[in-house]
Amino acid sequence: MNRPLSFVILGGEECEPVRCAFKKKGWVEQQWRTGGGSAVGAEVIWASTRGLLDKAFHKGDLTPATTVNHFLRGFVLGTKIPLLRSLRSFYEEGGVPPHPQGPRSLDDLLPRSYDLRELHELESFLDDMACSQAEAIFQWASKSPASANVSQLKAAVDVLSSLASTGGLPCCHAVPGRAAPLFQAEGPKGSSGREHETTVKWLLVEGQTVERELAQRGGAPHRQRGISGLQNVWLLKESGKNCGRGVEVWAHHEALLRSAASKGWNVLTQKYIEKPLLAGGRKFDLRVWVVVTSWNALQVWVHDQPYARLSKKVFSSAPEAWTDTSMHLTNRAVQKVEGEEAEIAGPRDSDEPWIWLLPKLIGSGGAIPAAKWKEKVWPSIVGGIAAVAAAVQQDLAFEPEGGPARLELFGFDFILDSGYHPWFLEANSAPDMCPDAGPSLRNWVQDACHGIADIIAATRAGTSLEETGHWHRAISSARLSTHMVKAAAVQRTVERRRLASMPAPARSYMEAVDRFNPAWGR
């Protein structure tokens, strides 16, 4: 019989599910004493944040006999720009996810994203936005030829023709009217309605020809069609924030860029999923809990019962609806601060209507057929997690000798488009433990924490464990060489110095915008 482990909790009510799970296993809690350091002697230390752990212990206090719940560089997963860079590098270098359903390209995993700190990425974003608008104009004209704007339609053909012939776009202001509403009905001017409609149809045929040529060449801006709609909407995300903070929805690039400039350009843009799968008419994403017990060699556990987080309001793609965060953002933190929910303190007596557990989501009347979930959606989600983990493995693998054993809980967020394709949005290094949630979600968290305790115990004992409760060891890969780990550390240093030596972004970006879009800011 295994003896009970001793543990210390650093944190408030958000750690209660972990405390309860550990105690239910018979583990013995020790109270943390300020300045106690290694004298505490606890075998497991669980801190709600990495910052609390660093504040409580000094270098050398923790030994290999102790297990802590944060990696030294686990924050990389929770910061959007470093994660984007790792994903790009992984696929550019020919990386293959360690899972049979792992996406074979970044375009199958992540909505198109750009780091606006970099001048060339700003230019790529502006080109992409122009091309996306051209595609949207074609969609609109196809649905309503009689009211199509011929000047916009001609410009859209020019943009796509330039891409097909040269692999690049002309100045991104080639599509007119972007500062105004995206579509301006024109109708016949000085000609009959029949002549106008004939012109529109001819332009549509020409556009379709160019699109087919692009499809054969794998034209970059024409990927991810399942997420594009008629409004050409993009998200602006601040790199180090979570819980829906620092996320903005924009349908006009001028306003987006002004907002980015006000934030010092430490932001990324990401294509908004304009055709999301809906649950009860509302947009939703999936929160998946993931535990990593080792980055080298990679060992990843996935909880197979993710829960859905719904927006409070019924989804609408009307232009006037884009500013309503309760319609387009699904984080619990966003929904809780809306209306009367902001006044509810402590655990709720009833379930939150914007939280659906998996049985409701894939059950009768749910958003996803059970067969579709089993055969397509869930394997693709696990494959996406494998791709993300493999992409950051080299960056997170370094751990100094003589330090504590480590593991970490992450929250991965995915959204499904209307074709049931899951898109990875972001990962969180301190996922919501939901102490103020309704009873069903609190029970879900408690059950998941029991499984985490089993994983900790098995890892410490060195015993083989492939599953416990709803947790499955889903992803494994070979150990990295010492050379690869050191090379990654050198590359991080070089990249930090390069970014630090970049010119002041405001002037550089303003010049770029003036060059590529003279109408901006005037």
N, C-alpha and C positions, 0 to 999 in steps of 0.2 A: 504494500500500500504506500503510495506516494505521500510524503509529509506535506502539510499545507505550506504555501509560499507566504512570505510577508510582503506587504506592499505599502506604498505611500501615494496619496492623491494630492496633486497640486492644482487647485482650481475650485470653482464654485459649483453651483447647481448643475451646470452642464456636464459635470463628471459623475453625477449621482447614478446614472445607469451602469457605469463602469464599476463604481464602488459596490453597488448591489450585486452585480455579477460576480465580482471577486469574492465577496463575502459568502455568496451562495455556494461557491466552490470550497468553502471552508478556509479561505485564505485569511491571514491575520493582518489587520491594518495597523500601521505604526504612524503616529502623529509626527508631522514634520516640525523640526525645531530650527528656527533661523540660525544659520551658521553651523548647523549640525554636520553638513558635508557627508563624507563617507562614514562617519560614526553612526549614522542612522542605521545602516546595515540592512536596509530593505532590499529584497531581491527583485522587486518590480516597482518601477516608478512611472506613474501615469500623470502627465501634465496636460492641461487643456490647450496650452500653446507652447511652442518652442521657446518663446521669450521667457516664460515662467521657469522653464527648465534651466535655461542659461543663467537666469538671475539667482536661482537657488543653489547651483553647484558651480564650483570653479574647476578649471582644467586639472585633471588628475584625481578629482574626488571620486569619480565613478570608475569601477573596475569591470573586467569581463564577467564577474559574478553577478552583475546587475543588468537587468533589461529595462530599457527606457523606450518611450513610444514616439520618439522623433529622431529622424536621421539628420546628420549635420547639414545636408543640402536639400532636404526634402521640400524646402520652400520653392525650389525651381518649378515643381509641378503646379504650385499655386500662383505663380506670377506669369502673366499671359505672354509677355514678349519673349522672355527666355525660353518658355515652352515652345512658342512658335519657331524660334530659331533652331531648337533641338530637333523638332519634327522635320523641318526643311532639310537640315544637314543629314538626318537619317536617311531620307528618301533620295536625296541628291547623290549620296554615296552608295546607293544600291542596297540599302538595308531591307531585310525581309522580316516581317513580324513573326515571332515564335508561336504562331497559331494558324491552323489551316484556313480559318475564315478572316485572317488579318487583311486589311486593305492593302492592295499592291501599289497604290499611289496616294500621295497626300490629298489629291483631289477627290478621292473616294472617302476620305475620313473627316476633313475639316472644311467648313465653308471658307471661301476665299478670304484671306486675311493679309493685312499689310502693316508693317511697323513704320509709322510715320516719322520716327526719329531719323530715318534714312532717306536722303534726297531721291535716290533712284526708286525707292519703294513708293514714295509719294507720286512720282511720275507714273509708275505702274498702276497705282490705284486710280489716278485720274483717267488713264487710258481704259482701264477696266470699267470704270463707271460710265464712260462715254459709250463703250461697246455694249454694256448691259442696257443702256438706254435705247440704243439702236434696236436691240432685240425686242425690247418692250414696245417700241413704236410699231414694229412689225406685228406683234401680237394684237395690239389695239386695232391697227388697220385691217387685219384679217377678220376681226370680229365685227367691225363697223366701217366698211369701205366708203359708204356714202358721206361720212363725216370726217374721214381721214385728212390730215394736214399734209398736202403734197410736198411742201418745202421741207418739213421734218422727215418725211419718208425718203426723199431724195438724199438728204444728208445721211440718213441711216444707211442707205445703200453705199454711199461713198466711204463711210467708216468701215463697213464690213469688206468692201472691195479692196481697200488699202491693206487691211489685215491679211486677206487671202493672197494678195500679190506680193507683199513685201515682208509679211510676218510681223509688221508693226503698224501702229496707227499714226495718222497725221496729228496735228495739234488737237488736244482733247476737247477744244471748244468747237470741233467740227459739227457736233449736233447742237442746233440752236434751241433756245427756249428753256435751258436748264434752270435759269433763275426764276422762271415763271412756272406755273403748273405744267407738269410733264407733257400732257396732251392738250392741244388747243384745236378744237374742231374748226375745220376750214370750210369744207363744202365747195360747191362750184363757184368760181369767180370769173365772170365774163365768158363763161362757157356753159354748155348744158350739163345737167346732172349726169347724163350718159357719158359725155366726154370725160368728166371728172372721174367717174367710176372706172372708165377704161384705163385712164392714166394710173390710177391707184392699183388696179389689177396687174398692169404691166410691171410696175415697180415691185409689187409683191412677188411676181414670178422671178424677176431679176434677183431680188433678195434671197429667194429660196434657192436659186442656182448657186449664189455665193455661199450660202449656209451649207449646202451639200458639199461644196469644195472644201470648206473649212472642216466639216465633219470628217472627210476623208483624210485630211492632213492632221487631224487632232488639234484643231485651232484652240488655243488655251482659253480665250474668253467664252467659248461655247460649251465648256464643261459645266457640270452642275446645273443643268437646265431644270431639274426637278425642284430647285429652290427659288427660281426667279419668277417674278410676277410682273404686273403692269406698272408698279410704282418705283422700281429701282431703289429700294430701301437698304440702308446700311446701318450697322451698329458702330458706335464709338465706345471703346472700352479703355479705362485706365488700368495700367498693368498690374498694380499691386493690391487692388481692391476686390472685395467679394460681397456676397449677400445682396447682389443687385446694385450696390453702390458704384458710382462712376460709370454706369452703362446708360448710353443715350441712343435714341432711335432717330435717324435723320433720312429724309427723302430728298433733300437738296444739299449738294456737296458744298456750296458756299457756306451755309450755316454750320455744316460739320467741320469744315476747315477752320472757321473762326473759333469754334469751341475747342478744337485741338490746339490752336495757337494759345488760347487762354490757359491751357494746361501744360504749357511748355513743351508740347509735342511728345510727351512721354505716354503715348497712347497707341493703340492699334485700331484699325478698322476691320470689320468683318461683315461679310454679306449676310443680310438678314434673310431668314427662311420665310419667303413670302407665301409659300404654299405648304403650311404645316398640317400635319395630321391633327385633327381636333377630337376632343373628348367632351361630349355634351355641348358641342359648339364652341368650346374654349380651347385656346392654345395650351399645350403642356410640354414639360420636359421630364426626363427620367433621372432620378438621383440613384446612382449605383455605389454601394460601399465596397471599397477595395482595401485589402491589407497587404502590405509588402513586408515580408520577413527578411529579405536579403536582396540587395542590388547586385551582389557579385558572389556567387552566381544568382541569377534572377529567380526569385520565388514569389509568386503573386497569388493571393487568395481573392476570390470574387464571391460576393453574396448574391445568390441567384433570385432574390425577390426584391428588385428595385421598386421604388414607389414613385408615383406620378405627382408632379406639382403643377396644378392648373392655375391659369389666370383667373381673376375674379369675374371679369366681364367677357361676354360673348365676343369672339374674334370678328374684327372688321378690317378690311383693307382700304377703307375709304380714306382719302388724304387727311381729312380733319381728325382722324382717330389716332394718328401716329404719335401724338404727344401724350396719350393716355397710358401711363406705365402699368396700370392695373390690368390693361388689356394685352399688352405685349411682353411684359416681363413676368416670370413665373416663380421667382424666388419666394420662399416663405416670408423672408424679412420684408419684401415689398408688399405682399398681401396683408401682413399683420399691421402695417402702419396706415392702411386705408380704412377710413370710416370708423365705425364703432369698434372694430377689432383692436384698435390701438389702445383702448381703455381696458382690455382684458389682461389682468396680471396673473401669473402663475398658471398651473395646468388647467386646461379647459375640461369641462364636464362632458362635452359632446365633441364629436369628431369635426375637424375643419372641413368644410365642403370643398375646399380647393386641394385637398389631399386625397388621392385614390391609391389604395394598396393594389398590388398586382392582380389578385383574384377579381377585383371589380373592373380593372382595366381590360383584361382579356376574357372576362366572363360574358355571359349572355347580355347583349345590349352594350357591351364595352366598346372601346375604340379599336381594339386589335383582335382579329380572330385568333383563337388559341393555336390553330395549326400554323398560322403565319408567324406568330410569336416564336414557336418552337423551332420551326424550320429555317426562318430567315432572320427575324429581328434579333433574338437573343444571341445566336452564334455570331452575328455581325458586331454586336455590342462587345462581346468578349474579345473578338478579334481586334476591335478598335482599342480596347484597353491594353491588349498585348502590344500593339504598335506604339502607343504612347509610352508604355513602360520601357520598351526596347530603345526608343528614341532618347530617353533621358538616362538610360542605364550607365553609360560611360561617364556622364557628368556627375552622377550621384554615387558611383561605386567606391570612391575613396573614403576610407575610414582609418584613422591613425591606429597603430598597434597599441594594445593595452587598454583601449577604451571599452565602454560598455557594449553589450549586445543591444541591437536596435530592431525595432519594427515600427510601422507607422500606418495609421488609418487615413485614407483619402476618400473624398467624395467626388465621383466622376459624373458629369452631366452630359446627357445626350438628348437630342431632339429628333423627332421623326418627321420626314416630309410626307406629303399625301400619298407617295408611292411606298411607304413603310421602310424607307431607307434611313438608318440611324446616322446622325451627324454628331461628332464630338464637339462640344462647346468649350468646356474647361474642366479643370480639376481643382479641388480645394484641399489644402493641407490640414485644415481644422474644420471638418464638416459639422453641420448643425446636429447637435445631440437632442434637439427638440424637447427640452424640459417643459416648455409651455404649450406643447401640442395637445391634441385630443387623445383619448385613451387608446385608440387603435394604433396610432403612430408611436406613442410612448411604449406600448407593448412590443411593437416591431423593433424599436431601438434596444429595448431590454433583452429581447431574444438574440439580437445580433451581437450584443456585448457578451452574452454567455459563450457564444461561439468564439469570440476573440480571446476570452480567457482560456478556452481549450487550445487554441492555436499557440498562445504564449507558453502554456504548460508543456505542450508537445515539443515546441522549439527548444525550450530550456533543457528538456530531458533528452533531446536528440532522438526521439521516437518518430516513426513514420506515421504521418496522418494525412490522408488525402481529402477527407471531408468531415465536417461536423455540423449538424443542423443544416442550415441553408448555405454554409460556407463550403467552397470547393477550391482546392489548389488547382487553378486552371492554367497557369502560365509558368513555364520554367525555361531557362536557357543556360548555356555553358558559361563557365567563369571567364572573365576577361583577363588578358595578360596584364602584368604590372606595367609594361610599356604603354599599353593603350590607356590605362588609368592615368599615368603620369602625363601622357600626351594631351589628354583632355584638360588636365589642370593647367598646363602651359597655354593651351588655346584659350582658356577662360581669362588668363592674365593678359594675353595679347588683345583679346576682344575688349576687355575693360579699358585698357590703355587707348585703344583706337577710338572708342566712344568718348572717352574723356578728352581726347585731342580734337574732336570734331568742332567746327566753327559754331558760333552761337546759332541755334536752329532758327530763331525767328526770322532773321534776315535772309538766311539761305532759303527757307521755305517760302517766304513772301516773294522772293525773286523767281523761284520755280513756278509758283502759282501764276505770277504775272506773265511768265513766258509761255506757260501751257494753257492759260485761261485768262486772257486780258480783261474779261468782263468781271472777274471776281473782285469784290471790294470797291466797285465803282458804281 
